[in-house]
């Protein structure tokens, strides 16, 4: 509607006059990214996803599982969200499942969510003596092309033709690099990016 929304570590600010005046429409939570899909706004926070159906005037928590959200996308009429991993280093050492992040889908404009990452690949956690680094496949990106869903993980690219019920690896990957997706027309590109520290 011509409004501008600004996500900050203090919440969301909105301007309806091209940025001359601003007012806070969401407070007490850091918001990293805001996207629009089918008239619905979703914002990523360190506690989950927030949702607005009135051009950002009011916000409510919609996906809250104690994890910060890495990204959210609107693809093919559905919302997809990728969380970050959870737990301190000591907690992760005791329970490697904490290291795995999650991929969720909403087919009702962000009202309800279900996980679609459980069948991606078993999460493995190891400490190598030579590097002393944590290693586990992390979900990095998701994209849709036609009816096919693609997921980039540290260990490769996976494809699903049934909205994440089953997955098949289409490109293995090793090392400290991952892929980010871009779609142009009916072509999907996987761009190799460095993902280490």
C-alpha positions as CSV (number, residue, x, y, z in Angstrom):
1,X,0.0,0.0,0.0
2,X,3.0,2.3,-0.3
3,X,4.0,2.0,3.4
4,X,7.6,1.4,4.4
5,X,8.5,-1.1,7.2
6,X,11.8,-1.1,8.9
7,X,13.0,-4.1,10.9
8,X,15.4,-3.3,13.8
9,X,16.7,-4.9,17.0
10,X,14.0,-2.8,18.8
11,X,11.1,-4.0,16.7
12,X,9.3,-2.7,13.6
13,X,8.8,0.9,12.5
14,X,6.3,2.0,9.9
15,X,6.1,5.1,7.7
16,X,3.2,6.0,5.5
17,X,4.7,9.3,4.1
18,X,7.8,8.0,2.3
19,X,10.0,7.9,5.4
20,X,9.4,11.5,6.7
21,X,7.7,10.2,9.9
22,X,8.0,6.8,11.6
23,X,6.0,5.1,14.4
24,X,6.7,1.9,16.1
25,X,4.2,-0.9,15.3
26,X,6.0,-3.8,17.0
27,X,8.1,-3.5,20.1
28,X,10.2,-5.5,22.6
29,X,11.5,-8.0,20.0
30,X,14.3,-7.9,17.4
31,X,13.1,-8.4,13.9
32,X,15.7,-9.4,11.2
33,X,13.7,-9.7,8.0
34,X,10.1,-9.0,6.8
35,X,8.5,-10.5,3.7
36,X,5.1,-10.1,2.0
37,X,3.1,-12.9,0.5
38,X,-0.6,-12.9,-0.5
39,X,-1.3,-9.9,1.6
40,X,0.4,-11.4,4.7
41,X,3.6,-10.0,6.3
42,X,5.9,-12.4,8.2
43,X,9.0,-11.3,10.2
44,X,11.9,-13.4,11.5
45,X,12.9,-12.9,15.1
46,X,15.1,-14.6,17.7
47,X,12.0,-16.4,19.1
48,X,10.3,-17.5,15.9
49,X,8.1,-15.8,13.3
50,X,5.7,-12.9,13.7
51,X,2.7,-12.3,11.4
52,X,0.6,-9.3,10.4
53,X,-2.6,-9.3,8.2
54,X,-3.2,-5.5,8.4
55,X,-0.3,-4.0,6.6
56,X,2.0,-4.2,9.6
57,X,-0.2,-2.4,12.1
58,X,-0.5,-5.3,14.5
59,X,1.8,-8.4,14.9
60,X,1.3,-11.8,16.6
61,X,3.7,-14.7,17.1
62,X,2.9,-17.5,14.6
63,X,5.8,-20.0,14.7
64,X,7.4,-20.2,18.1
65,X,9.7,-23.1,19.0
66,X,12.4,-21.4,21.0
67,X,14.7,-21.0,18.0
68,X,15.7,-17.9,16.1
69,X,14.7,-17.9,12.4
70,X,17.3,-17.8,9.7
71,X,14.9,-16.9,6.8
72,X,11.3,-17.1,5.6
73,X,10.2,-17.2,1.9
74,X,7.0,-17.1,0.0
75,X,7.1,-19.7,-2.8
76,X,4.3,-21.0,-5.0
77,X,1.6,-19.8,-2.7
78,X,3.2,-21.2,0.5
79,X,5.4,-19.9,3.2
80,X,8.7,-21.7,4.1
81,X,10.7,-21.0,7.2
82,X,14.3,-22.1,8.1
83,X,15.2,-21.9,11.8
84,X,18.7,-21.7,13.3
85,X,20.1,-24.4,15.5
86,X,19.6,-24.2,19.3
87,X,21.6,-24.9,22.4
88,X,24.9,-23.9,23.8
89,X,28.1,-25.7,22.8
90,X,27.9,-27.8,26.0
91,X,24.3,-28.7,25.3
92,X,25.0,-29.6,21.7
93,X,27.9,-31.9,22.8
94,X,25.4,-33.7,25.1
95,X,22.6,-33.8,22.6
96,X,23.7,-33.4,18.9
97,X,20.0,-33.2,17.7
98,X,20.0,-29.6,19.1
99,X,22.5,-28.7,16.3
100,X,20.1,-29.5,13.5
101,X,18.0,-26.5,12.3
102,X,14.5,-26.9,10.9
103,X,12.5,-26.4,7.7
104,X,8.8,-25.7,8.1
105,X,5.9,-25.0,5.7
106,X,2.7,-23.1,6.0
107,X,-0.1,-23.7,3.5
108,X,-2.6,-21.3,5.2
109,X,-0.9,-17.9,4.9
110,X,1.4,-18.5,8.0
111,X,-1.3,-19.4,10.5
112,X,-0.1,-23.0,11.1
113,X,3.2,-24.7,10.4
114,X,4.5,-28.2,10.0
115,X,8.0,-29.5,9.7
116,X,9.2,-31.0,6.4
117,X,12.8,-31.6,7.2
118,X,12.6,-34.9,9.2
119,X,13.1,-37.0,6.1
120,X,15.9,-34.9,4.6
121,X,18.9,-36.7,6.0
122,X,20.0,-38.1,9.4
123,X,21.8,-35.5,11.3
124,X,25.3,-36.6,12.2
125,X,27.5,-34.8,14.7
126,X,31.2,-35.4,15.0
127,X,34.3,-33.7,16.4
128,X,37.4,-34.3,14.3
129,X,40.7,-34.5,16.1
130,X,42.5,-32.4,13.4
131,X,40.0,-29.6,13.3
132,X,38.1,-29.7,16.6
133,X,35.1,-28.4,14.7
134,X,31.4,-29.3,14.9
135,X,30.2,-30.9,11.8
136,X,26.5,-31.6,11.0
137,X,24.4,-30.9,7.9
138,X,22.7,-27.6,8.3
139,X,19.7,-26.4,6.2
140,X,20.9,-23.2,4.3
141,X,18.3,-22.4,1.7
142,X,15.0,-23.5,0.1
143,X,13.5,-22.7,-3.3
144,X,10.7,-23.9,-5.5
145,X,10.7,-24.5,-9.3
146,X,7.4,-25.7,-10.7
147,X,6.1,-28.4,-8.4
148,X,9.7,-29.3,-7.2
149,X,11.1,-28.1,-3.9
150,X,14.9,-27.8,-3.5
151,X,16.7,-27.7,-0.2
152,X,20.4,-26.7,0.2
153,X,22.3,-28.4,3.0
154,X,25.9,-28.4,4.0
155,X,26.1,-31.9,2.6
156,X,24.4,-31.2,-0.8
157,X,21.2,-30.3,-2.6
158,X,18.0,-32.3,-2.1
159,X,14.8,-32.3,-4.2
160,X,11.2,-33.1,-3.2
161,X,8.2,-33.5,-5.5
162,X,5.7,-34.0,-2.6
163,X,6.2,-30.8,-0.5
164,X,8.9,-32.4,1.7
165,X,7.4,-35.8,2.5
166,X,10.3,-37.5,0.7
167,X,13.6,-36.1,-0.5
168,X,16.3,-37.2,-2.9
169,X,19.9,-36.0,-3.0
170,X,20.6,-34.5,-6.5
171,X,24.0,-33.0,-5.8
172,X,26.4,-34.1,-3.0
173,X,28.7,-31.5,-1.5
174,X,31.6,-31.7,0.9
175,X,33.7,-29.2,2.7
176,X,32.9,-25.8,4.2
177,X,30.8,-24.5,1.3
178,X,27.1,-24.5,0.7
179,X,24.7,-23.4,-2.0
180,X,22.2,-20.5,-2.2
181,X,19.5,-20.6,-4.8
182,X,18.3,-18.2,-7.4
183,X,15.4,-18.8,-9.9
184,X,15.0,-17.1,-13.3
185,X,12.1,-18.3,-15.4
186,X,12.1,-22.1,-15.4
187,X,15.8,-22.3,-14.4
188,X,17.2,-22.7,-10.9
189,X,20.7,-21.7,-10.1
190,X,22.8,-23.0,-7.2
191,X,25.5,-20.5,-6.2
192,X,28.4,-22.0,-4.2
193,X,29.1,-19.8,-1.2
194,X,31.7,-20.2,1.6
195,X,29.9,-21.2,4.9
196,X,32.8,-21.5,7.4
197,X,34.1,-19.1,10.0
